């Protein structure tokens, strides 16, 4: 099944602005995208790497996934290019692996800035991606522990230079049911909390040069440093290590459709799956 994906490009031209956009956004969402497409904080462009930002646009019924690159060719220091993809909530729910969207990103330049005004197309197919490396799996386990054992808090982590953090976060996103994935907000490199009023980010990374990510005084934030020893995490890690495994995604899709909760439900679903793998009367009683 082919899906339409809208896109936009933002960059610097006498200020940070929009160069092209194929999506119909409300004025509020358009302003929000402009803010999210700018540099995520002071010093991030000095890292010399691109990063991902994901967030919903409820008024427009779209989810935005953006990749931002430093733009050292611009006359003003700290400039960035940001290519943003927009997918309708219904299409995002139908995707087997929303990480497929990342294949549509194209590094921009002055010469190609006007070429981002048309729609793109994506074929829905179960991604046969690579298994996470051992170092990536350690990051995955720390992030999953913080996100799902403390589901009402914002989570932050330090971005190590030797780990492909973007791939880890996209794998986390793949292993979410539709309602959760469309509300999940994340940024894989920032030096400040990117939350806006009424729109808290679930997961954010800071560079190694930042001592810790700063949050508002009234906001609880959890550092992703510990790894849970509970069976639910082992169950989630098993499927994270097999990117072409579809059975767990189907379970999450079916069970997640019937729950109104957010991140707090993931642990319960994984515990149920872990219990189902056991045998004997005690396991049946635990399942019930």
C-alpha positions in Angstrom: 0.0 0.0 0.0 1.4 3.4 -1.0 1.0 6.3 1.3 1.3 10.0 0.7 3.8 11.8 2.8 3.9 15.6 2.9 7.1 17.5 3.4 8.6 20.9 4.2 12.0 22.5 4.3 13.2 25.2 6.6 16.5 27.0 6.7 18.2 30.4 6.9 17.6 33.4 4.6 17.7 36.6 6.6 16.3 34.7 9.5 15.1 31.1 10.0 12.1 30.6 7.7 10.2 28.1 5.5 11.4 27.5 2.0 8.8 25.0 0.8 5.9 23.0 2.2 3.4 20.6 0.6 1.2 20.1 3.7 -1.8 22.1 4.7 -1.2 23.2 8.2 -3.2 25.3 10.6 -1.6 28.7 11.5 -0.8 27.4 15.0 0.8 24.2 13.7 2.8 26.2 11.1 4.3 28.4 13.8 5.1 25.3 15.9 6.9 23.6 13.0 8.9 26.8 12.4 10.0 26.7 16.1 10.8 23.0 16.0 12.7 23.2 12.8 15.2 25.8 14.2 18.4 24.7 16.0 17.4 22.8 19.2 19.7 24.8 21.4 22.9 26.7 21.7 26.0 24.7 20.7 24.2 21.8 19.0 25.5 22.7 15.5 29.0 22.6 16.9 28.5 18.8 17.3 28.6 18.6 13.5 25.9 15.9 13.3 22.3 15.7 12.2 19.5 14.8 14.7 15.8 13.7 14.6 12.8 15.4 16.1 9.3 13.8 16.3 6.1 15.4 17.5 2.3 15.4 16.7 0.4 18.3 15.1 -3.2 17.6 16.5 -4.9 20.5 14.8 -3.7 19.3 11.4 -4.1 15.6 12.1 -0.4 15.0 11.2 2.7 13.6 12.8 5.9 15.4 12.0 9.3 13.6 11.8 12.2 16.0 11.1 15.9 15.6 10.5 18.1 18.7 11.1 21.6 19.3 9.7 24.1 22.0 10.6 24.4 24.6 7.8 28.0 25.9 8.1 27.8 27.4 4.6 25.4 30.1 5.9 26.8 33.5 6.8 25.4 33.4 10.4 26.8 30.9 12.9 24.4 28.3 14.3 22.2 28.0 11.2 20.5 24.7 10.3 18.6 23.0 7.5 15.5 20.9 8.6 13.6 18.5 6.3 10.3 17.7 7.9 8.0 14.8 6.9 4.3 14.9 7.7 2.1 11.8 7.7 -1.6 11.6 8.6 -2.4 9.9 11.9 -4.4 7.1 10.1 -1.5 6.3 7.8 1.0 6.4 10.7 -1.2 3.8 12.5 -1.2 1.6 9.4 2.6 1.6 9.0 4.2 -1.6 10.1 7.4 0.3 10.9 7.2 4.1 11.1 11.0 4.2 11.0 10.6 3.6 7.2 9.9 7.3 7.0 13.5 8.1 7.7 14.5 6.7 4.3 12.7 9.8 2.7 15.1 12.4 4.2 17.3 14.2 1.7 20.1 16.5 2.8 19.3 20.0 1.4 21.4 22.8 0.0 20.9 26.3 -1.4 20.6 24.8 -4.9 17.9 22.3 -4.0 15.9 24.3 -1.4 12.9 24.8 -3.7 12.6 21.1 -4.6 10.8 20.2 -1.4 7.3 21.5 -2.3 5.8 18.2 -3.6 4.4 15.2 -1.9 6.4 12.0 -1.4 5.2 8.4 -1.5 6.0 5.6 0.8 5.2 1.9 0.4 4.2 0.2 3.6 6.3 -3.0 4.1 7.7 -4.6 7.2 11.2 -3.1 7.5 14.0 -5.7 7.4 16.4 -3.5 9.2 19.6 -4.4 10.9 19.6 -5.8 14.4 20.8 -3.4 17.0 24.5 -3.6 18.0 25.4 -4.5 21.5 26.1 -0.9 22.4 22.8 0.2 20.8 21.0 -2.5 22.7 22.4 -1.2 26.0 21.0 2.3 25.1 17.7 0.8 24.1 17.4 -1.0 27.5 18.2 2.1 29.5 15.7 4.2 27.5 12.9 1.6 27.7 13.5 1.2 31.5 13.1 5.0 32.1 10.2 5.5 29.6 8.1 2.6 30.7 8.9 2.2 34.4 8.5 6.0 35.0 5.9 6.7 32.4 4.6 10.1 33.7 8.1 11.7 33.7 10.2 13.3 31.0 13.3 11.2 30.1 16.7 12.5 29.1 20.0 10.8 28.2 23.5 11.8 27.1 24.2 11.1 23.4 27.4 9.0 23.1 29.5 9.6 20.0 30.0 5.9 19.3 26.3 4.9 19.2 23.8 5.4 16.4 21.2 6.9 18.7 18.7 7.8 16.0 18.4 4.1 15.0 17.7 3.2 18.7 15.0 5.8 19.1 13.3 4.8 15.8 13.3 1.1 17.0 11.6 2.3 20.2 9.0 4.1 18.1 8.5 1.1 15.9 7.5 -0.9 19.0 4.6 1.3 20.0 1.0 1.0 19.2 -0.7 3.6 17.0 -2.1 5.9 19.7 1.2 5.9 21.6 3.4 6.4 18.5 1.4 9.4 17.3 1.7 11.2 20.7 5.4 10.3 21.3 7.6 13.4 21.3 11.4 13.0 21.0 14.6 14.8 20.0 17.9 13.1 19.6 20.1 16.1 20.2 19.4 19.3 22.2 20.9 21.5 24.9 17.6 22.6 26.4 14.2 21.1 27.1 12.2 21.6 23.8 8.8 21.3 25.5 6.2 23.9 24.8 3.2 24.7 26.9 0.9 21.7 26.9 3.4 19.7 24.8 6.0 18.0 26.9 8.7 15.9 25.2 8.9 12.3 26.3 12.6 11.7 25.4 15.5 14.0 24.7 19.3 13.6 24.3 22.0 16.1 25.1 25.5 16.1 23.8 28.4 14.8 25.9 29.7 18.4 26.5 26.4 19.2 28.4 26.5 18.3 32.1 22.8 17.5 32.2 19.7 18.6 30.4 17.9 21.4 32.2 14.2 21.4 32.7 11.7 23.8 34.3 11.7 23.8 38.1 8.2 22.3 38.2 9.1 19.4 35.8 10.2 16.0 36.9 12.8 14.5 34.6 14.5 11.1 34.7 18.0 10.3 33.5 18.1 7.0 31.5 20.9 5.3 33.3 19.5 2.1 34.9 18.4 -1.1 33.3 15.5 -3.1 34.7 15.9 -6.7 35.6 12.2 -7.4 35.3 10.9 -10.0 32.7 8.9 -7.3 30.8 12.0 -5.6 29.6 13.6 -8.9 28.4 10.4 -9.5 26.4 10.6 -6.1 24.8 14.3 -6.5 24.1 13.7 -9.8 22.4 11.6 -8.2 19.7 13.8 -5.1 19.5 16.6 -7.4 18.5 14.5 -8.9 15.7 13.5 -6.0 13.5 11.6 -8.2 11.1 9.5 -9.9 13.8 5.8 -9.0 13.2 4.0 -11.0 15.9 4.7 -8.6 18.8 3.8 -5.5 16.7 0.4 -7.2 16.0 -0.1 -7.8 19.7 0.7 -4.2 20.5 -1.6 -3.0 17.7 -4.5 -5.2 19.0 -4.1 -4.5 22.7 -3.0 -0.9 22.4 -6.2 -0.1 20.4 -8.3 -0.9 23.5 -6.3 1.1 26.1 -6.6 4.8 26.8 -3.3 5.0 28.7 0.0 6.1 27.3 3.5 4.9 28.2 2.3 3.2 31.4 0.6 0.5 29.5 3.7 -0.9 27.7 5.0 -2.6 30.8 1.7 -4.4 31.4 1.5 -5.7 27.8 5.0 -6.9 27.9 4.4 -8.7 31.3 1.4 -10.4 29.8 3.4 -11.6 26.8 6.2 -12.8 29.1 3.7 -14.8 31.1 2.1 -16.3 28.0 5.5 -17.9 27.1 5.4 -19.9 30.4 3.7 -23.2 30.8 1.6 -24.8 33.6 -1.4 -23.9 35.8 0.4 -21.2 37.7 1.2 -19.4 34.4 -2.5 -19.6 33.4 -3.5 -18.1 36.7 -1.0 -15.3 36.3 -2.3 -14.5 32.8 -5.8 -14.3 34.0 
